[in-house]
Structure formats: C-alpha cells, structure tokens
Amino acid sequence: MGSLPTLSGADVVKAFARGGWRIVRHRGSHMILVKDAHMATLSVPDHREVAKGTLRSLIRSSGLTVDEFAALVGK
C-alpha cells in the first residue's frame, strides 16, 4: 500500500474525475460526486488540505486502491 499524497479538495475531485466520477452538486463546503453503475456517492470537502483519514475513506468508498488513486493523481 502506497502513502497518500497531501491534496486539496479540488485536486481530489480532479483525480476522481479522471476515474469516471462527476460532480453532481457543490453545496457549502462539500462537493458530491457520483459514478454511473456505482452505488456510493463521494462527499469531498472543499478544503485546502483533505485529511489523510478522510482521503483514505473516500478512496475505499470509490472501490479503488491507494496505488490506483495515486496513479490518477499523477496523470
């Protein structure tokens, strides 16, 4: 398992967008992402820095591994 990078909420959303997720709404300080044929929704905080535990939880909910997510960030 790789280590998690320090990312802003916008960077997290960009990485998930590369993986097929899309923003359906942005209300307050959270962006809600959905993916076709996927039951879960992701609620990404629009902060300067997303906490490591929160990021790990989002990755787990998306069905990705940390390494797969890191590859999406690097693109």
C-alpha positions as YAML, in Angstrom:
chain: A
units: angstrom
residues:
- id: 1
  name: MET
  ca: [0.00, 0.00, 0.00]
- id: 2
  name: GLY
  ca: [1.42, 3.35, -1.02]
- id: 3
  name: SER
  ca: [1.43, 6.51, 1.01]
- id: 4
  name: LEU
  ca: [-1.21, 9.14, 0.44]
- id: 5
  name: PRO
  ca: [-0.23, 12.49, -1.05]
- id: 6
  name: THR
  ca: [-1.34, 15.76, 0.54]
- id: 7
  name: LEU
  ca: [-4.06, 17.12, -1.72]
- id: 8
  name: SER
  ca: [-6.64, 19.89, -1.74]
- id: 9
  name: GLY
  ca: [-10.31, 19.08, -2.23]
- id: 10
  name: ALA
  ca: [-10.15, 20.36, -5.82]
- id: 11
  name: ASP
  ca: [-7.19, 18.08, -6.59]
- id: 12
  name: VAL
  ca: [-9.04, 15.09, -5.12]
- id: 13
  name: VAL
  ca: [-12.06, 15.84, -7.33]
- id: 14
  name: LYS
  ca: [-9.82, 16.14, -10.42]
- id: 15
  name: ALA
  ca: [-8.28, 12.73, -9.68]
- id: 16
  name: PHE
  ca: [-11.67, 11.08, -9.20]
- id: 17
  name: ALA
  ca: [-12.92, 12.77, -12.40]
- id: 18
  name: ARG
  ca: [-10.11, 11.00, -14.29]
- id: 19
  name: GLY
  ca: [-11.53, 7.77, -12.86]
- id: 20
  name: GLY
  ca: [-15.03, 8.42, -14.20]
- id: 21
  name: TRP
  ca: [-16.63, 10.26, -11.27]
- id: 22
  name: ARG
  ca: [-18.50, 13.52, -11.87]
- id: 23
  name: ILE
  ca: [-19.73, 16.37, -9.67]
- id: 24
  name: VAL
  ca: [-23.50, 16.47, -9.31]
- id: 25
  name: ARG
  ca: [-23.64, 19.31, -6.80]
- id: 26
  name: HIS
  ca: [-21.49, 21.63, -4.75]
- id: 27
  name: ARG
  ca: [-23.23, 22.88, -1.67]
- id: 28
  name: GLY
  ca: [-21.43, 24.68, 1.10]
- id: 29
  name: SER
  ca: [-18.01, 23.22, 1.70]
- id: 30
  name: HIS
  ca: [-18.57, 19.80, 0.10]
- id: 31
  name: MET
  ca: [-18.65, 18.51, -3.47]
- id: 32
  name: ILE
  ca: [-20.80, 15.46, -4.16]
- id: 33
  name: LEU
  ca: [-19.54, 13.02, -6.81]
- id: 34
  name: VAL
  ca: [-21.33, 10.09, -8.46]
- id: 35
  name: LYS
  ca: [-20.35, 7.43, -10.94]
- id: 36
  name: ASP
  ca: [-22.68, 5.51, -13.24]
- id: 37
  name: ALA
  ca: [-23.28, 1.91, -12.12]
- id: 38
  name: HIS
  ca: [-21.81, 2.63, -8.67]
- id: 39
  name: MET
  ca: [-23.99, 2.69, -5.56]
- id: 40
  name: ALA
  ca: [-21.84, 5.02, -3.45]
- id: 41
  name: THR
  ca: [-21.63, 8.80, -3.64]
- id: 42
  name: LEU
  ca: [-18.49, 10.62, -2.56]
- id: 43
  name: SER
  ca: [-18.66, 13.76, -0.43]
- id: 44
  name: VAL
  ca: [-15.34, 15.56, -0.91]
- id: 45
  name: PRO
  ca: [-14.62, 18.50, 1.40]
- id: 46
  name: ASP
  ca: [-13.64, 21.65, -0.47]
- id: 47
  name: HIS
  ca: [-10.69, 22.40, 1.82]
- id: 48
  name: ARG
  ca: [-7.12, 23.48, 1.17]
- id: 49
  name: GLU
  ca: [-5.93, 20.16, 2.54]
- id: 50
  name: VAL
  ca: [-8.02, 16.98, 2.83]
- id: 51
  name: ALA
  ca: [-7.18, 14.93, 5.94]
- id: 52
  name: LYS
  ca: [-5.39, 11.62, 5.29]
- id: 53
  name: GLY
  ca: [-8.12, 9.58, 7.02]
- id: 54
  name: THR
  ca: [-10.84, 11.31, 5.01]
- id: 55
  name: LEU
  ca: [-8.94, 10.74, 1.77]
- id: 56
  name: ARG
  ca: [-8.39, 7.05, 2.60]
- id: 57
  name: SER
  ca: [-12.12, 6.67, 3.35]
- id: 58
  name: LEU
  ca: [-13.04, 8.31, 0.02]
- id: 59
  name: ILE
  ca: [-10.66, 6.01, -1.85]
- id: 60
  name: ARG
  ca: [-12.11, 2.95, -0.11]
- id: 61
  name: SER
  ca: [-15.69, 4.06, -0.90]
- id: 62
  name: SER
  ca: [-14.80, 4.56, -4.55]
- id: 63
  name: GLY
  ca: [-13.60, 0.97, -4.88]
- id: 64
  name: LEU
  ca: [-10.04, 1.98, -5.74]
- id: 65
  name: THR
  ca: [-6.80, 1.08, -4.05]
- id: 66
  name: VAL
  ca: [-4.39, 3.74, -2.81]
- id: 67
  name: ASP
  ca: [-2.00, 2.88, -5.64]
- id: 68
  name: GLU
  ca: [-4.76, 3.17, -8.27]
- id: 69
  name: PHE
  ca: [-5.77, 6.56, -6.84]
- id: 70
  name: ALA
  ca: [-2.14, 7.72, -6.80]
- id: 71
  name: ALA
  ca: [-1.92, 6.81, -10.49]
- id: 72
  name: LEU
  ca: [-4.97, 9.00, -11.19]
- id: 73
  name: VAL
  ca: [-3.37, 11.89, -9.31]
- id: 74
  name: GLY
  ca: [-0.16, 11.54, -11.31]
- id: 75
  name: LYS
  ca: [-1.87, 11.78, -14.72]
...
